[in-house]
Amino acid sequence: MKTVLDESERIRRIVQDLLDFSRTKEKDFTISNINKAMTSSLRLVQNMLDVSGIRTKLELQKGLPPVYMDENKIREVFVNLLSNAIHATSTGGMVFLRSKLSPSGDLVVLEVEDTGKGIPAELLEHIFDPFFSTKGTEGTGLGLSISYGIIKKHKGTIKVKSKAGAGTTFTIELPAYKTKEAINGQSKNNGH
C-alpha cells in the first residue's frame, strides 16, 4: 500500500510539473533586486541544506542594478538549481551563490555552483531537455527545462559547466534594468 501511495504521489508531481510547464501564466514583472530574490530562495531551501550538512557561501555584489523580472518565477529557478545542487552534493560539501555585473554593465550575472558529483560530459547537451533527468526515478526531468523557459522569457540565458566528480556551475545572465535617465545619459555620452 505504501508503494502505491508513493507512486501515486510521484505521478501527481509529474502531472503538476507538466501543467506548470505547458500553462501560460500571466506575468507579474516588476523592477526588483536580484540579490534579494537569491537570498530569499536560499531561505526556502535552508532546511534541506541543514539536514544534508551542506554549507553555503554568498558572494553577492552590492549595488547591482535592478532586474525587470517576475520575482516568483526567478525564485522558482533558484530553488530548483539549489535543490539540484543539494541532491548532487555530499555532506560537508559547499554550494556557492554569486552575483555580479558583467564587464559591459548590461547584464547581471548569477551563479549557483556546487562541489557535488558533477554531470558526465555526454549528458550535458541534454540537461535542459524536457523529461531528461540525471536522478533516475526521483526526478521528473522538468525542473531545468522549466527553468530554461523562465530565463528565456526574461530575455536571459542559462548555461551549465560541469565536470564529473568535480561539481557543477549554472550561470544565468539577465538584462540589467536601465532607467530612462540612464539610457538618455548613455546616448549623450556616446555622442561625444
Order of alpha helices (4+ residues) and beta strands (2+ residues): alpha-beta-alpha-beta-beta-alpha-beta-beta-alpha-alpha-beta-beta-alpha
